[in-house]
Structure formats: C-alpha cells, structure tokens
C-alpha cells in the first residue's frame, strides 16, 4: 500500500455545527460522525466523555457490522435485510445515541443527520439501513442503563499517614471525585480490577526519591527548570482529553490510510472502549492504593520518613491537581490503551499530526509517531506538577495490558 502522511487538527471542545470542520472533507460517515461525537461530548469530564464515546462508537459498529458481517458482533447480531445501507445505519446509530444523552443538541444533531443522509439515494436500502442503525443504538443504550456511571460518589480520606491521598485545593467539600467510577461496568475487559497496577514504590525507595526530586524541580508553578515546550505540553494536555486527542488521530489515520467502512467502525469502537476501560481501571487502582499527589507529598516531604526528600511547604503545581488519588495516571492509562489499539490497527502507517486546543491559544504540537504523543502526555503530567514519573509508568503498563486484552477478545474477525 502506498503510504501517505496526514496532518490533522485535534480540537476537544468545538462549537457544535451541522458538520464540524474536522469532518467537512470526509465522505466516510463513520469518520464524519466520530468528529460529531467528539464535539458533542466535549463539555463532559474526560471519564464521561470516554463512556459516551464508547457507547456511540459501539452502536455504529453494531449497525454497520450487522449488515456487512465482517467481524464478530459485540451483542446479538441485528437481523439486517439484504442490501441495507451501511452508511445510513452508521449515521443513524451515532445520531440516536447522541441525541438520547444530549437532547439539548437535538437540533444540531438532526441537521447533521439530514446532511449525511442527503448523499444516500432514497429507497428501501436507505430505509433498511436507518432501521438497523436505530436498533443498534437502542441496544447499546439499553445495555448501558444502570452501568454504575451514576449516582456520583465521593471519598473523604480517613488517615493522614505519609503516602495517603489528601484533598487538595481543587476538591469540592464532598471529597475525592469519581469514587463511583471504579464500579463502572467495563466495555471490553472482565473487571476494572483485572489489570490493577502493582503497588506504588515505597516512600524510602530510590525510585520514589528520584521521581520526587524531578517533579519538585520541574513541576512547581514557579519552576525555572521547566522548558517552554514542556510547559506548552502540560497546558495542552490539561485541556485535551484522551477522547479528544486519540479520536482526532484515528480520524486522520482513517482518512490517510482508508480501509473498509466496517474496519473503520471497528477501529473507533475498539479505541474508545479501550480508553473508557483504561480510565475506569485507573480509578479502581487509584482508590485501591489511595496514593498521595505531589502537591501533598512535597509539602510533607520533611515528615515522610525519607531523609532525601526535602519538603517545601509552599509547593504549588503548574496546573491544578485533579481531585482524586494520583497512582496511576489516568491520562496515561487511557492514552496508552488508545495508542496500542491504533498501533495494531494501522501498523506501519506513516503518521504526522498537529494537536492543539482553543483553550491553549498559540500552542500547536506536531507529532510524527504515536510514541512521541504518549511521551508528551507523560511529560505533561510531571512538568505540570500533578504526577510522579512512576504514576505515568504504571498507567502505561495498565493501558497496554487493556489494549492487548480487548484486541484479542472483542470484535474479532470472522476468520481470526
């Protein structure tokens, strides 16, 4: 296959329009509606974004695959009439999921659906495709009802021992957020504890001492050791979620290295269910170990039992500390899961992407490998002062394990 490079602009927060700018030159309804999905969910927290993204993309896959039968179904296959339009099915499935969860965006989503369907000739094929898409959406919505995403729950620490997570200034009075997310029903893995990270390093260990020194030096709000490009990365990936970044990358890969409509639907479904499972798994591990954040650790460095960790009582991170335990990094767990799904799906494809976000004006970072992207996400959290380097390493391992599992157990090819 002749390889072509791609240049894409990733924007996690878009103003809704009938067809977002990222999709204007794309005729593939799977790619088109993926961009619409990212725009629609962008106002949610990264964990909720991932759940909505996984539901949407699995519905699109079920709709398309029920017609083409190229891969194993996620649920019981829908009885699709011969000749049903898979393009109509994809658009209808995405639309119906999104309008169910985001009724306030109904007018925009309806207009987008009308634009998508205008390119498909009227007739039985189109009508049958619409029916299949609606059925797929209904199945996925029903499946995810009562999946643990609500009601919200919070965690208040019960100990002030060294190493124990404590609330930080970003926290609400109720305590640590997303405590309930550890019980979110997974999309692809068996349980959120299946790939629980190994315990964090001991406070007196060489690894902890080294990583403590690093984040203290480069992660403080007033650090003079943080290069401008690392500051840019910290601010960019504080604004750009895993869903926003990796779906933009996947859309670019699908456009530059096209495969079948069903293969694209499968790739987006695997990507987003892996991201969601990565985030839920990270929360399960976080609240299992309840390991403190640098903001707490460095302020208490003189009382942690380690003679080599000098404390700084006024330490403040470069970006605001998320209000839940630090170990492992959620962004790493999700991003490494996403990266390895894309590495395996478009193995060997050349790659170029420029990522930016409107909340970080003037910052646009170009990548030519997926590894560079995950490396920057790791740096972003350390140079942002909110994670130790070992948090990132643990998240990377967890994400890789999740990706390998879902690639080997979910939506497999009929002949695999």
C-alpha positions as CSV (number, residue, x, y, z in Angstrom):
1,X,0.0,0.0,0.0
2,X,1.3,3.5,-0.8
3,X,1.7,5.3,2.4
4,X,0.6,8.9,2.7
5,X,1.2,11.3,5.6
6,X,-1.6,13.2,7.3
7,X,-2.0,16.5,9.1
8,X,-4.9,16.9,11.4
9,X,-6.0,19.5,14.0
10,X,-7.3,18.0,17.2
11,X,-9.9,20.2,19.0
12,X,-11.5,18.6,22.0
13,X,-14.0,21.5,22.5
14,X,-15.9,22.5,19.4
15,X,-18.8,24.8,18.8
16,X,-21.5,22.5,17.5
17,X,-22.4,22.9,13.9
18,X,-24.2,20.5,11.5
19,X,-20.9,19.1,10.3
20,X,-17.8,20.0,12.3
21,X,-14.8,21.4,10.4
22,X,-12.8,18.2,11.0
23,X,-15.3,16.3,9.0
24,X,-16.1,18.6,6.1
25,X,-13.8,16.9,3.6
26,X,-14.7,13.3,4.8
27,X,-17.2,11.2,2.9
28,X,-17.0,8.2,5.3
29,X,-20.0,8.5,7.7
30,X,-18.1,6.6,10.4
31,X,-15.3,9.2,10.4
32,X,-17.8,12.1,10.0
33,X,-19.9,11.1,12.9
34,X,-16.9,10.3,15.1
35,X,-16.0,14.0,14.7
36,X,-19.6,15.0,15.6
37,X,-19.4,12.7,18.6
38,X,-16.2,14.3,19.9
39,X,-17.7,17.7,19.5
40,X,-21.0,16.7,21.3
41,X,-19.3,15.1,24.3
42,X,-16.6,17.7,24.8
43,X,-18.3,19.5,27.6
44,X,-18.2,16.5,29.9
45,X,-15.4,15.4,32.2
46,X,-12.8,13.1,30.5
47,X,-14.3,10.0,32.1
48,X,-17.9,10.7,31.0
49,X,-16.6,11.7,27.5
50,X,-15.0,8.2,27.2
51,X,-18.2,6.4,28.3
52,X,-20.3,8.3,25.8
53,X,-17.7,7.8,23.1
54,X,-17.6,4.1,23.7
55,X,-21.4,3.7,23.6
56,X,-21.6,5.8,20.4
57,X,-18.9,4.0,18.5
58,X,-20.0,0.5,19.6
59,X,-23.5,1.4,18.3
60,X,-22.0,2.5,15.0
61,X,-20.0,-0.7,14.8
62,X,-23.0,-2.9,15.6
63,X,-25.1,-1.1,13.0
64,X,-22.5,-1.4,10.2
65,X,-21.3,-4.9,11.1
66,X,-24.8,-6.3,11.3
67,X,-25.1,-5.5,7.6
68,X,-21.5,-6.5,6.4
69,X,-20.8,-9.3,8.9
70,X,-17.0,-8.8,8.7
71,X,-16.4,-9.2,12.4
72,X,-17.9,-10.8,15.5
73,X,-20.8,-8.8,16.9
74,X,-20.5,-7.0,20.2
75,X,-24.1,-8.1,21.1
76,X,-26.5,-10.4,19.4
77,X,-26.4,-9.5,15.7
78,X,-29.3,-7.4,14.4
79,X,-31.3,-9.0,11.6
80,X,-30.4,-6.7,8.7
81,X,-32.2,-7.0,5.4
82,X,-30.0,-7.8,2.4
83,X,-28.9,-4.6,0.7
84,X,-29.4,-2.3,3.7
85,X,-27.3,0.8,3.5
86,X,-24.4,0.6,6.0
87,X,-23.8,4.3,5.5
88,X,-27.3,5.2,6.6
89,X,-27.0,2.7,9.5
90,X,-23.8,4.3,10.8
91,X,-25.2,7.8,10.7
92,X,-28.5,6.9,12.4
93,X,-26.8,4.8,15.1
94,X,-24.5,7.7,16.1
95,X,-27.3,10.3,15.9
96,X,-29.7,8.3,18.1
97,X,-27.1,7.6,20.8
98,X,-26.0,11.2,21.0
99,X,-29.5,12.7,20.9
100,X,-30.6,10.4,23.7
101,X,-27.8,11.5,26.0
102,X,-27.6,15.1,24.8
103,X,-31.2,16.2,24.0
104,X,-30.1,19.8,24.1
105,X,-28.1,19.3,21.0
106,X,-31.0,17.6,19.1
107,X,-31.5,20.4,16.5
108,X,-27.8,20.4,15.6
109,X,-27.6,16.6,15.5
110,X,-30.8,16.4,13.4
111,X,-29.3,18.8,10.9
112,X,-26.1,16.8,10.8
113,X,-28.1,13.6,10.1
114,X,-30.0,15.3,7.3
115,X,-26.7,16.3,5.7
116,X,-25.4,12.8,6.0
117,X,-28.5,11.2,4.6
118,X,-28.8,13.6,1.7
119,X,-25.9,11.9,0.0
120,X,-27.7,8.5,0.1
121,X,-30.4,7.7,-2.5
122,X,-33.9,7.3,-1.1
123,X,-35.4,3.8,-1.2
124,X,-35.5,0.5,0.6
125,X,-31.8,0.3,1.1
126,X,-31.7,3.6,2.9
127,X,-34.8,2.9,5.0
128,X,-33.5,-0.5,6.0
129,X,-30.1,1.0,7.0
130,X,-31.9,3.6,9.1
131,X,-33.8,0.8,10.9
132,X,-30.7,-1.2,11.6
133,X,-28.9,1.9,13.0
134,X,-31.8,2.8,15.2
135,X,-31.9,-0.8,16.5
136,X,-28.2,-0.8,17.3
137,X,-28.4,2.5,19.2
138,X,-31.4,1.2,21.2
139,X,-29.5,-2.0,22.1
140,X,-26.4,-0.1,23.3
141,X,-28.4,2.5,25.3
142,X,-30.3,-0.3,27.0
143,X,-27.2,-2.2,27.7
144,X,-25.5,0.7,29.5
145,X,-28.5,1.6,31.6
146,X,-27.6,1.2,35.2
147,X,-23.9,0.6,34.4
148,X,-22.5,2.4,37.5
149,X,-21.9,5.8,35.9
150,X,-24.4,7.3,38.4
151,X,-25.2,8.4,41.1
152,X,-21.9,10.2,41.9
153,X,-20.0,9.2,45.0
154,X,-17.1,10.9,46.8
155,X,-14.2,9.8,49.0
156,X,-13.0,11.6,52.2
157,X,-9.6,10.4,53.5
158,X,-9.6,8.7,56.8
159,X,-5.9,8.8,57.5
160,X,-3.2,11.5,57.3
161,X,-0.3,9.0,57.3
162,X,2.5,9.7,54.8
163,X,1.7,8.4,51.4
164,X,-2.1,8.6,52.0
165,X,-4.0,10.8,49.5
166,X,-5.4,14.0,50.9
167,X,-7.8,16.5,49.4
168,X,-6.2,19.4,47.5
169,X,-7.5,23.0,46.9
170,X,-9.2,21.8,43.7
171,X,-11.5,19.5,45.6
172,X,-15.2,20.0,46.5
173,X,-16.2,19.8,50.1
174,X,-17.5,16.3,49.5
175,X,-14.0,15.0,48.8
176,X,-12.4,12.9,46.1
177,X,-14.5,12.8,42.9
178,X,-15.4,9.9,40.7
179,X,-15.3,7.4,43.5
180,X,-18.1,5.6,41.9
181,X,-16.3,5.2,38.6
182,X,-14.3,2.2,39.9
183,X,-17.6,0.4,39.7
184,X,-18.4,1.4,36.1
185,X,-19.3,-1.8,34.1
186,X,-16.4,-2.3,31.7
187,X,-16.9,-2.4,27.9
188,X,-14.2,-4.9,26.9
189,X,-12.3,-6.2,29.9
190,X,-13.7,-8.6,32.5
191,X,-13.4,-6.2,35.5
192,X,-11.8,-2.9,36.4
193,X,-9.5,-4.7,38.8
194,X,-8.3,-7.1,36.1
195,X,-5.3,-5.1,35.3
196,X,-4.8,-3.3,38.7
197,X,-1.3,-1.8,38.9
198,X,1.3,-3.2,41.2
199,X,1.7,-1.2,44.4
200,X,3.4,2.2,44.2
201,X,7.0,2.4,45.3
202,X,7.9,2.7,49.0
203,X,8.4,6.3,50.2
204,X,12.0,5.4,51.1
205,X,12.8,3.7,47.8
206,X,15.3,5.0,45.3
207,X,12.6,5.3,42.6
208,X,10.3,7.4,44.8
209,X,13.2,9.6,45.8
210,X,14.3,10.2,42.2
211,X,10.8,10.9,40.9
212,X,10.0,13.2,43.9
213,X,13.1,15.3,43.1
214,X,12.1,15.5,39.4
215,X,8.5,16.8,40.0
216,X,9.7,19.1,42.7
217,X,12.2,20.7,40.4
218,X,10.1,20.9,37.2
219,X,6.5,20.8,38.3
220,X,6.2,23.7,40.6
221,X,4.2,26.7,39.5
222,X,7.4,28.9,39.9
223,X,9.9,26.4,38.5
224,X,12.7,27.9,36.4
225,X,13.8,24.3,35.3
226,X,10.7,23.7,33.1
227,X,11.5,24.4,29.4
228,X,8.9,26.4,27.5
229,X,8.0,23.4,25.3
230,X,7.3,21.2,28.4
231,X,5.1,24.0,29.8
232,X,3.2,24.0,26.5
233,X,2.7,20.3,26.7
234,X,1.5,20.5,30.3
235,X,-1.1,23.1,29.4
236,X,-2.2,21.4,26.1
237,X,-2.9,18.0,27.7
238,X,-4.5,19.6,30.7
239,X,-7.2,20.8,28.2
240,X,-7.1,18.0,25.6
241,X,-8.7,14.8,26.9
242,X,-7.8,11.3,25.7
243,X,-11.0,11.1,23.7
244,X,-10.3,14.4,22.0
245,X,-6.7,13.6,21.2
246,X,-6.9,10.0,20.1
247,X,-10.1,10.2,18.1
248,X,-8.6,13.0,16.1
249,X,-5.5,10.9,15.4
250,X,-7.7,7.9,14.5
251,X,-9.8,10.1,12.1
252,X,-6.6,11.3,10.4
253,X,-5.3,7.8,10.1
254,X,-8.6,6.5,8.6
255,X,-8.6,9.3,6.1
256,X,-5.0,8.9,5.0
257,X,-4.9,5.1,5.1
258,X,-8.6,4.1,4.4
259,X,-10.0,0.7,5.0
260,X,-13.5,-0.6,4.7
261,X,-16.4,1.1,6.4
262,X,-16.7,-1.8,8.9
263,X,-13.0,-1.8,9.6
264,X,-13.2,1.9,10.5
265,X,-16.2,1.3,12.7
266,X,-14.4,-1.5,14.5
267,X,-11.3,0.7,15.0
268,X,-13.2,3.5,16.5
269,X,-15.2,1.1,18.7
270,X,-12.0,-0.6,20.0
271,X,-10.3,2.7,20.5
272,X,-13.0,4.2,22.6
273,X,-13.9,1.2,24.6
274,X,-10.2,0.7,25.5
275,X,-9.9,4.4,26.5
276,X,-13.0,4.1,28.7
277,X,-11.8,0.8,30.3
278,X,-8.4,2.4,30.8
279,X,-9.9,5.3,32.7
280,X,-12.2,3.1,34.9
281,X,-9.3,0.8,35.6
282,X,-7.1,3.7,36.7
283,X,-9.8,4.9,39.1
284,X,-10.1,1.4,40.6
285,X,-6.4,1.3,41.1
286,X,-6.3,4.9,42.4
287,X,-8.8,4.3,45.1
288,X,-7.4,0.9,46.0
289,X,-4.0,2.4,46.9
290,X,-5.0,6.0,47.6
291,X,-1.5,7.3,47.0
292,X,-0.8,10.9,47.5
293,X,-0.2,13.6,44.9
294,X,3.0,15.6,44.6
295,X,1.2,18.7,45.9
296,X,0.6,16.9,49.2
297,X,3.8,14.8,49.2
298,X,6.2,17.7,48.6
299,X,4.6,19.9,51.3
300,X,5.1,17.0,53.7
301,X,8.5,15.9,52.4
302,X,10.2,16.6,55.8
303,X,7.9,14.2,57.6
304,X,7.6,11.2,55.2
305,X,10.4,9.1,56.7
306,X,12.8,9.7,53.8
307,X,15.9,11.7,54.6
308,X,16.4,12.5,50.9
309,X,13.1,14.2,50.2
310,X,13.4,17.8,51.4
311,X,10.0,19.3,51.8
312,X,8.6,22.6,50.5
313,X,5.6,23.9,52.4
314,X,4.6,26.3,49.7
315,X,4.8,23.9,46.8
316,X,2.0,24.5,44.2
317,X,1.8,22.6,40.9
318,X,1.9,24.3,37.5
319,X,-1.5,23.0,36.7
320,X,-4.4,22.3,39.1
321,X,-4.3,18.9,40.7
322,X,-7.2,16.7,39.8
323,X,-9.3,15.7,42.9
324,X,-8.6,12.0,43.2
325,X,-5.5,9.9,44.1
326,X,-2.5,10.1,41.8
327,X,-1.4,6.5,41.2
328,X,-1.6,5.5,38.4
329,X,-2.0,8.4,35.9
330,X,-5.5,8.2,34.3
331,X,-4.4,10.1,31.2
332,X,-1.6,7.5,30.7
333,X,-3.8,4.5,31.2
334,X,-6.3,5.8,28.7
335,X,-3.7,7.1,26.2
336,X,-1.6,4.1,26.2
337,X,-4.7,1.9,25.7
338,X,-5.6,4.2,22.7
339,X,-2.1,4.2,21.3
340,X,-1.7,0.5,21.2
341,X,-5.1,0.0,19.6
342,X,-4.1,2.4,16.8
343,X,-0.6,0.9,16.6
344,X,-2.1,-2.5,15.9
345,X,-4.9,-1.3,13.6
346,X,-2.7,0.9,11.3
347,X,0.6,-1.0,11.8
348,X,3.4,0.6,9.8
349,X,1.3,3.5,8.6
350,X,3.3,6.8,8.4
351,X,2.0,9.5,10.6
352,X,2.0,13.2,11.1
353,X,-0.4,15.1,13.4
354,X,-0.6,18.6,14.8
355,X,-2.5,18.8,18.0
356,X,-4.0,22.0,19.5
357,X,-6.9,23.2,21.7
358,X,-8.7,26.5,21.7
359,X,-8.3,26.8,25.4
360,X,-4.5,26.9,24.9
361,X,-4.1,29.6,22.2
362,X,-0.8,29.7,20.4
363,X,0.2,26.1,21.2
364,X,0.3,23.5,18.5
365,X,2.5,20.5,18.8
366,X,3.4,18.3,15.8
367,X,3.9,14.5,16.1
368,X,5.3,12.0,13.7
369,X,4.9,8.9,15.8
370,X,2.3,7.8,18.4
371,X,5.2,7.2,20.9
372,X,6.0,10.9,20.8
373,X,2.4,11.6,21.7
374,X,2.4,9.4,24.7
375,X,5.8,10.6,25.7
376,X,4.5,14.2,25.7
377,X,1.4,13.1,27.8
378,X,3.8,11.6,30.3
379,X,5.9,14.7,30.5
380,X,2.8,16.9,30.6
381,X,1.7,15.4,33.9
382,X,5.1,15.5,35.5
383,X,6.0,19.0,34.3
384,X,2.5,20.1,35.2
385,X,3.3,19.1,38.8
386,X,0.4,16.7,39.3
387,X,2.1,13.3,38.8
388,X,5.2,11.4,39.7
389,X,7.0,9.7,36.8
390,X,6.1,6.3,38.3
391,X,2.4,7.2,38.1
392,X,2.9,7.6,34.3
393,X,4.9,4.3,34.0
394,X,2.2,2.4,35.9
395,X,-0.5,3.9,33.7
396,X,1.4,3.0,30.6
397,X,1.6,-0.6,31.6
398,X,-2.1,-0.7,32.6
399,X,-3.1,0.8,29.3
400,X,-1.0,-1.6,27.2
401,X,-2.5,-4.6,29.0
402,X,-6.0,-3.4,28.4
403,X,-5.4,-2.8,24.7
404,X,-3.9,-6.2,24.3
405,X,-6.8,-7.8,26.0
406,X,-9.6,-6.1,24.1
407,X,-7.8,-6.6,20.8
408,X,-7.7,-10.3,21.5
409,X,-11.2,-10.7,22.9
410,X,-13.6,-8.1,21.4
411,X,-14.9,-7.6,17.8
412,X,-12.6,-10.2,16.4
413,X,-12.6,-11.0,12.7
414,X,-14.8,-13.9,11.5
415,X,-11.7,-15.8,10.5
416,X,-9.4,-14.9,13.4
